[in-house]
Amino acid sequence: MAEDRVSRVLIIGYGEMGHAMQYLLSERHQLSIYDSRPVEGLEPVNLEQEAASADFILFCIPAQPLQEMLLKVGPHLQNHAICLSISKGLDDLGRSPAQIYEQTFHSDHRYCLLYGPMISEEIRAGRYGFAQLGCSDHAIFEEVKSLFSGSALGIDKSSDIAGISWSVILKNVYAIAFGAADELKLGDNVRGFLAVTAMDELSAIMLQMGGNAATPLRLAGLGDLITTATSKGSHHHELGIKLARGETEGITGEGIHTLQMVEKFRLFDFRTFPLFSLVHDMVGEPAMTRPLFHKFMDSI
């Protein structure tokens, strides 16, 4: 794809990431935006019609509605169209977006996944963002890289689709520990220790989930973890703060749902990973967060 080509892009989901993608692409490409809810200022569009003419379909929605949306647009896609997912988390069957794609499309359509440090507010303020594109076909990488050419989003390629999928899903769980440690005033040394421990556990989990042990050290893992675990306004960092205060209201989000799905479907033996287990137990008993965290630290 030539760098100056204008592509037709359908953005599905007009939340934070949908807005960020609009900011990155609107000056160079022809965009249409679909959201399942009425959005003030957003013109309604015919989903199937827009999908049929799109070169790229960007799924900026959570994992849970992803399969339903794929089933809606799949029959209308052009052969060359690329489905690009920024969906995170697990659905209610414990499946990652990568697994949902495979089980829905059965390799009938081209798809890829984009994950990394991409805070919407920063992108929309003209600051840089960074991501890994998980795809099995180098041609897809070149086309997506061309799509974002001239924008402030830097993209690296990863062929470890399983690895980047699970890295970005599980990092939200670990980010909760950083918020709790900060609220407990455990200091910068503990923050450094948590980062290393999280990476060690993520690497071991990747091997169990069919990924590469080194993948969590890249943008979708370490890069996104640092962003999520230290940013002001980070939802999962804030969850850790709430837990350390013993609060039980508003303890929801992708990381919480991930903990539930990992336990429900026994996706891996989380009890063999002490830091992951700590966050699980904190969420289960917020009032015990302080003694649980200190017990964890004392066991090192």
C-alpha positions as a printed NumPy array, in Angstrom:
array([[  0.   ,   0.   ,   0.   ],
       [  1.457,   3.35 ,  -0.983],
       [  2.005,   5.831,   1.845],
       [ -0.149,   8.518,   0.205],
       [ -3.128,   6.249,  -0.383],
       [ -6.373,   7.369,   1.221],
       [ -8.039,   4.393,   2.895],
       [-11.623,   3.916,   3.965],
       [-11.607,   3.199,   7.703],
       [-14.524,   2.051,   9.836],
       [-14.049,   2.657,  13.56 ],
       [-16.325,   0.507,  15.721],
       [-16.677,   1.883,  19.231],
       [-16.433,   5.581,  20.073],
       [-14.995,   5.423,  23.557],
       [-11.561,   6.649,  24.587],
       [ -9.669,   4.55 ,  22.056],
       [-12.149,   5.25 ,  19.275],
       [-11.54 ,   8.954,  19.802],
       [ -7.774,   8.364,  19.748],
       [ -7.942,   6.471,  16.455],
       [-10.081,   9.235,  14.976],
       [ -7.441,  11.782,  15.984],
       [ -4.597,   9.734,  14.476],
       [ -6.287,   8.981,  11.153],
       [ -8.808,  11.666,  10.308],
       [ -6.432,  13.997,   8.47 ],
       [ -5.238,  11.38 ,   5.983],
       [ -8.067,   8.893,   5.565],
       [-11.814,   8.682,   5.041],
       [-13.417,   7.666,   8.323],
       [-16.817,   6.409,   9.364],
       [-17.6  ,   5.75 ,  13.027],
       [-20.124,   3.332,  14.497],
       [-21.191,   3.041,  18.116],
       [-23.958,   0.817,  19.458],
       [-25.252,   3.714,  21.558],
       [-26.457,   7.106,  20.382],
       [-23.575,   9.564,  20.733],
       [-24.186,  13.305,  20.666],
       [-22.57 ,  14.821,  17.593],
       [-21.969,  11.452,  15.943],
       [-23.962,  10.756,  12.801],
       [-25.547,   7.259,  12.785],
       [-24.156,   4.97 ,  10.08 ],
       [-25.248,   1.684,   8.542],
       [-22.771,  -0.807,  10.024],
       [-23.018,  -3.464,   7.317],
       [-22.848,  -0.936,   4.492],
       [-19.783,   0.795,   5.911],
       [-18.074,  -2.546,   6.567],
       [-18.621,  -3.567,   2.947],
       [-16.673,  -0.569,   1.659],
       [-13.958,  -0.371,   4.335],
       [-10.283,  -1.158,   3.792],
       [ -9.701,  -1.267,   7.546],
       [-12.128,  -2.014,  10.366],
       [-10.877,  -0.905,  13.792],
       [-12.549,  -2.637,  16.737],
       [-12.235,  -0.223,  19.652],
       [-14.566,  -2.195,  21.916],
       [-14.132,  -4.563,  24.896],
       [-13.681,  -8.289,  24.364],
       [-17.215,  -9.251,  25.426],
       [-19.135,  -7.79 ,  22.425],
       [-16.334,  -8.553,  19.951],
       [-17.69 , -11.85 ,  18.6  ],
       [-21.166, -10.415,  18.068],
       [-19.679,  -7.53 ,  16.108],
       [-17.447,  -9.832,  14.036],
       [-20.443, -11.93 ,  13.094],
       [-22.282,  -8.813,  11.971],
       [-19.537,  -7.405,   9.75 ],
       [-17.797, -10.61 ,   8.631],
       [-20.164, -11.515,   5.755],
       [-19.798,  -8.017,   4.284],
       [-16.007,  -7.64 ,   4.294],
       [-13.955,  -7.219,   1.145],
       [-11.229,  -9.801,   0.577],
       [ -8.448,  -7.295,   1.119],
       [ -9.977,  -5.693,   4.238],
       [ -8.028,  -5.842,   7.482],
       [ -9.726,  -6.138,  10.869],
       [ -7.586,  -4.394,  13.483],
       [ -8.496,  -5.018,  17.098],
       [ -7.666,  -2.801,  20.045],
       [-10.026,  -4.88 ,  22.184],
       [ -8.615,  -5.933,  25.541],
       [ -9.702,  -8.206,  28.338],
       [-11.476, -11.556,  28.201],
       [-15.054, -12.31 ,  27.222],
       [-17.432, -14.208,  29.503],
       [-16.133, -17.506,  28.098],
       [-12.598, -16.641,  29.162],
       [-11.412, -16.016,  25.599],
       [ -8.898, -13.392,  24.503],
       [ -9.65 , -11.217,  21.436],
       [ -7.142, -13.298,  19.444],
       [ -9.016, -16.485,  20.319],
       [-12.344, -14.847,  19.482],
       [-11.036, -13.887,  16.043],
       [ -9.778, -17.384,  15.286],
       [-12.924, -19.117,  16.504],
       [-15.18 , -16.701,  14.627],
       [-13.335, -16.134,  11.359],
       [-11.468, -19.471,  11.083],
       [ -8.732, -17.658,   9.096],
       [-11.308, -16.509,   6.493],
       [-10.487, -12.832,   7.018],
       [ -7.314, -10.838,   7.619],
       [ -6.903,  -9.565,  11.156],
       [ -4.328,  -8.172,  13.558],
       [ -4.132,  -6.803,  17.11 ],
       [ -2.667,  -3.482,  18.252],
       [ -1.475,  -3.158,  21.861],
       [  0.911,  -0.939,  23.792],
       [  1.23 ,   2.398,  25.638],
       [ -1.557,   4.361,  23.947],
       [ -3.255,   6.623,  26.493],
       [ -6.077,   8.276,  24.596],
       [ -5.75 ,  11.664,  26.278],
       [ -2.055,  11.874,  25.374],
       [ -2.625,  10.848,  21.766],
       [ -5.388,  13.426,  21.384],
       [ -3.043,  16.048,  22.852],
       [ -0.599,  15.341,  20.027],
       [  1.826,  13.272,  22.108],
       [  3.462,  10.064,  20.96 ],
       [  1.95 ,   6.613,  21.384],
       [  3.568,   3.217,  20.852],
       [  2.212,  -0.222,  20.049],
       [  2.982,  -3.697,  18.824],
       [  0.998,  -5.093,  15.936],
       [  0.344,  -8.793,  16.367],
       [ -0.05 , -10.464,  12.986],
       [  1.09 , -13.569,  11.145],
       [  1.478, -11.901,   7.745],
       [  4.18 ,  -9.298,   7.159],
       [  2.066,  -7.743,   4.395],
       [ -0.587,  -6.872,   6.998],
       [  2.052,  -5.142,   9.113],
       [  3.226,  -3.056,   6.164],
       [ -0.338,  -2.022,   5.305],
       [ -1.187,  -1.046,   8.881],
       [  2.107,   0.785,   9.29 ],
       [  1.279,   2.716,   6.119],
       [ -2.193,   3.468,   7.483],
       [ -0.668,   5.233,  10.502],
       [  2.2  ,   6.78 ,   8.549],
       [  2.576,  10.454,   9.413],
       [  0.852,  10.061,  12.773],
       [  2.416,  10.08 ,  16.234],
       [  1.891,   6.339,  16.713],
       [  5.015,   4.188,  16.45 ],
       [  4.363,   0.543,  15.591],
       [  6.543,  -2.576,  15.947],
       [  5.659,  -5.993,  14.575],
       [  5.147,  -9.105,  16.668],
       [  4.321, -12.531,  15.3  ],
       [  3.577, -13.723,  18.86 ],
       [ -0.149, -13.055,  18.767],
       [ -0.861, -15.169,  21.85 ],
       [  1.961, -13.492,  23.749],
       [  0.938,  -9.899,  23.165],
       [ -2.721, -10.784,  23.767],
       [ -2.079, -12.259,  27.197],
       [  0.538,  -9.635,  28.105],
       [ -1.879,  -6.76 ,  27.626],
       [ -4.711,  -8.644,  29.357],
       [ -2.763,  -9.682,  32.447],
       [ -0.838,  -6.442,  32.924],
       [ -4.036,  -4.836,  34.242],
       [ -4.039,  -7.318,  37.117],
       [ -0.459,  -6.468,  38.044],
       [ -1.101,  -2.733,  37.752],
       [ -3.508,  -3.045,  40.679],
       [ -0.604,  -4.103,  42.922],
       [  1.275,  -0.896,  42.091],
       [ -1.659,   1.253,  43.172],
       [ -1.968,  -0.622,  46.45 ],
       [  1.772,  -0.321,  47.126],
       [  1.662,   3.421,  46.5  ],
       [ -1.301,   3.904,  48.83 ],
       [  0.474,   1.822,  51.487],
       [  3.532,   4.092,  51.001],
       [  5.87 ,   1.153,  50.483],
       [  8.264,   3.289,  48.453],
       [ 10.072,   3.365,  45.129],
       [ 12.185,   0.297,  45.891],
       [  9.058,  -1.828,  46.17 ],
       [  7.767,  -0.386,  42.891],
       [ 10.946,  -1.573,  41.166],
       [ 10.619,  -4.99 ,  42.758],
       [  7.006,  -5.29 ,  41.658],
       [  7.972,  -4.511,  38.059],
       [ 10.59 ,  -7.264,  37.975],
       [  8.304,  -9.759,  39.728],
       [  5.438,  -8.996,  37.354],
       [  7.689,  -9.557,  34.345],
       [  8.993, -12.849,  35.756],
       [  5.453, -14.111,  36.338],
       [  4.183, -12.875,  32.973],
       [  7.023, -14.634,  31.161],
       [  6.232, -17.908,  32.895],
       [  2.514, -17.522,  32.206],
       [  3.23 , -16.792,  28.524],
       [  4.868, -20.176,  28.128],
       [  1.783, -21.857,  29.566],
       [ -0.522, -19.866,  27.259],
       [  1.41 , -20.672,  24.093],
       [  3.35 , -17.426,  23.834],
       [  7.012, -16.474,  23.889],
       [  8.604, -15.828,  27.289],
       [ 10.303, -12.661,  25.992],
       [  7.136, -11.02 ,  24.68 ],
       [  6.088,  -9.453,  28.025],
       [  9.325,  -7.454,  27.981],
       [  8.138,  -5.469,  24.962],
       [  5.544,  -2.733,  24.412],
       [  2.379,  -4.793,  24.979],
       [  3.746,  -6.051,  28.297],
       [  6.341,  -3.965,  30.144],
       [  5.611,  -0.805,  28.173],
       [  1.884,  -0.932,  28.818],
       [  2.378,  -2.075,  32.424],
       [  4.521,   0.946,  33.284],
       [  1.978,   3.216,  31.641],
       [ -1.001,   1.641,  33.409],
       [  0.724,   1.199,  36.763],
       [  2.092,   4.722,  37.113],
       [ -0.19 ,   7.076,  35.167],
       [ -2.348,   9.609,  36.95 ],
       [ -5.941,   8.678,  36.296],
       [ -5.128,   5.036,  35.502],
       [ -8.219,   3.032,  36.414],
       [ -6.323,  -0.051,  37.577],
       [ -3.824,   1.959,  39.618],
       [ -6.815,   3.637,  41.262],
       [ -8.336,   0.218,  41.992],
       [ -5.212,  -0.691,  43.934],
       [ -5.505,   2.522,  45.939],
       [ -9.133,   1.736,  46.768],
       [ -8.275,  -1.793,  47.856],
       [ -5.507,  -0.513,  50.133],
       [ -8.103,   1.721,  51.735],
       [-10.387,  -1.253,  52.233],
       [-12.999,   0.131,  49.855],
       [-15.421,  -2.242,  48.157],
       [-17.435,   0.134,  45.948],
       [-16.454,   0.501,  42.299],
       [-14.01 ,  -2.414,  42.25 ],
       [-14.664,  -3.234,  38.605],
       [-12.76 ,  -3.204,  35.337],
       [-10.877,  -5.371,  32.871],
       [ -8.368,  -6.579,  35.444],
       [-11.093,  -7.597,  37.9  ],
       [-12.964,  -9.482,  35.191],
       [ -9.711, -11.15 ,  34.13 ],
       [ -9.155, -12.414,  37.672],
       [-12.656, -13.873,  37.696],
       [-12.258, -15.586,  34.316],
       [ -8.835, -17.019,  35.139],
       [-10.277, -18.599,  38.283],
       [-13.592, -19.677,  36.766],
       [-12.122, -21.403,  33.713],
       [ -8.804, -22.394,  35.346],
       [ -6.939, -20.778,  32.484],
       [ -3.717, -21.341,  34.41 ],
       [ -2.76 , -22.231,  37.971],
       [ -2.583, -18.695,  39.353],
       [ -1.664, -19.95 ,  42.819],
       [  1.822, -20.737,  41.515],
       [  2.317, -17.001,  40.897],
       [  2.571, -15.131,  44.235],
       [  2.029, -11.577,  42.98 ],
       [ -0.954, -12.544,  40.842],
       [ -2.347, -14.454,  43.835],
       [ -1.84 , -11.42 ,  46.055],
       [ -3.984,  -9.235,  43.78 ],
       [ -6.622, -11.983,  43.591],
       [ -6.814, -12.167,  47.383],
       [ -6.855,  -8.378,  47.791],
       [ -9.853,  -8.139,  45.484],
       [-11.576, -10.932,  47.392],
       [-10.964,  -9.297,  50.78 ],
       [-10.257,  -5.562,  50.381],
       [-10.196,  -5.048,  54.152],
       [ -7.236,  -7.441,  54.335],
       [ -5.155,  -5.7  ,  51.665],
       [ -2.623,  -4.19 ,  54.06 ],
       [ -1.787,  -7.413,  55.968],
       [ -1.903,  -9.449,  52.729],
       [  0.564,  -7.124,  51.047],
       [  2.933,  -7.093,  54.021],
       [  2.729, -10.887,  54.285],
       [  3.648, -11.083,  50.615],
       [  6.629,  -8.765,  51.117],
       [  7.78 , -10.603,  54.244],
       [  7.751, -13.918,  52.357],
       [ 10.378, -12.731,  49.855]])
